[in-house]
Amino acid sequence: MALIKSIGYTIEINTNNYKSISAFVTKNKFSSYFILCDENTMHCCLAKLISNCPKLNTAQIIEIESGEASKSIEISLHIWQTLLENNADKNSLLINLGGGVVSDLGGFCASTFKRGIKFITIPTSLLAMADASVGGKTGIDFGGFKNTVGTFAQPEAVFVNPDFLSTLPKKHFYNGLAEIFKIALVCDKKFWMQLKSGSIETNLNAIIYNSILLKNKIVKKDPFDNNIRKILNFGHSIGHAIESILLETSDELLHGEAILIGMFIESHIAYQKKLLSKTELNEIVSTLKRVFDSKPINAINATSLLDALVHDKKNTKNKFLFSLPNSIGTCKINVDVKETHLKKGLDFYNNLA
Ligand SMILES: NC(=O)c1ccc[n+]([C@@H]2O[C@H](COP(=O)([O-])OP(=O)(O)OC[C@H]3O[C@@H](n4cnc5c(N)ncnc54)[C@H](O)[C@@H]3O)[C@@H](O)[C@H]2O)c1
């Protein structure tokens, strides 16, 4: 068992942490329980949780459809309505049992309902375990853009149980792995070398732990994303723009897949800006290509990418500010990126894909 202290709560990583969850709910004497899950986590994870934590038998289950489309104001209304109809009060607990969609959405609804009720996160996807459940960012997509409306809100606790990953589909596993490679690339060369060397599945628990540890260290220094935390945005300026473009189309691209494309393009921009050498660029690109099966994004052209970037929270007026690696394992924030850099980066990616 491993415990990591975050901002006012702990993250417990343990393949059998039901006892801790039971102890947590017993100790805190909540007035009522709500469990938010999607149809997949309801099917694969809910019964395991409740049978191991019988106190949660009385919980009201709120089921949403899986997928990014559920991070919406309509689904938030449904969750608030259910909480209201079931008399949720300031002493109720919302349990987010799912991937990053459930933790972002559930955290948002809990932190806004009656100005904030308590919530815990039990992440069930690799992305949610290694990344999304840590750091207190909650939110929904709105107006065709990712994470437009949201809060910074910390859970009461996070219980990471890697055993849940046994039912996670392979493509969602790689989706989460992309964020883990990103964390390594921006802040820990040794971790990058470990990931690069291959034995990921056999070292998974340690990899999840390391990823949480690194992210948590950064978040604790800069909880509100004003400074050092921005290094975690590497790959996300382009990645979020691509996700926003595809949000209202039938093309499906997972968050990690979009971030992966973002990492290819932004690494090339880092090379153009002379932050990365050709050798480092080649190492990043060849490693990511070997580990991941990157999907080409034919639908994206430079104009729509630029339009989407204008709405990115990370950009200020007329300026694209990116977080770019300046070696493997370090990252520079607020790098001024021009339209020409973006176009060249996109061409580089299109030639790779
Ligand atoms: N708040 C943050 O700091 C942060 C960081 C990174 C990403 N995110 C957000 O996270 C979201 C993506 O998260 P995600 O990749 O986990 O997506 P997701 O929540 O949609 O989960 C991926 C898929 O796996 C299924 N699933 C999850 N756990 C399962 C299990 N144990 N067994 C079977 N199926 C399971 C889900 O039902 C879904 O179909 C995006 O909206 C992204 O913006 C947030």
The ligand as an ORCA input file, in Angstrom:
! r2SCAN-3c Opt
* xyz 0 1
  N      -8.986     16.831    -14.247
  C      -7.828     16.536    -14.765
  O      -6.761     16.887    -14.236
  C      -7.769     15.738    -16.055
  C      -6.537     15.288    -16.537
  C      -6.516     14.532    -17.695
  C      -7.718     14.232    -18.344
  N      -8.888     14.698    -17.854
  C     -10.156     14.394    -18.513
  O     -10.380     12.992    -18.418
  C     -11.260     12.592    -19.468
  C     -10.767     11.317    -20.085
  O     -10.702     10.317    -19.093
  P     -10.733      8.764    -19.480
  O      -9.766      8.523    -20.545
  O     -10.639      8.010    -18.235
  O     -12.141      8.621    -20.176
  P     -13.506      7.959    -19.699
  O     -13.905      8.412    -18.374
  O     -14.463      8.182    -20.824
  O     -13.141      6.393    -19.598
  C     -12.730      5.720    -20.739
  C     -13.661      4.529    -21.065
  O     -13.319      3.455    -20.226
  C     -14.474      2.971    -19.553
  N     -14.002      2.467    -18.276
  C     -13.425      3.188    -17.266
  N     -13.016      2.357    -16.307
  C     -13.324      1.106    -16.705
  C     -13.100     -0.182    -16.140
  N     -12.441     -0.352    -15.001
  N     -13.561     -1.247    -16.832
  C     -14.211     -1.099    -18.025
  N     -14.405      0.080    -18.612
  C     -13.965      1.168    -17.955
  C     -15.410      4.162    -19.488
  O     -16.736      3.736    -19.351
  C     -15.145      4.799    -20.846
  O     -15.880      4.125    -21.844
  C     -11.303     13.747    -20.458
  O     -12.537     14.398    -20.370
  C     -10.191     14.651    -19.996
  O     -10.439     16.015    -20.293
  C      -8.933     15.426    -16.712
*
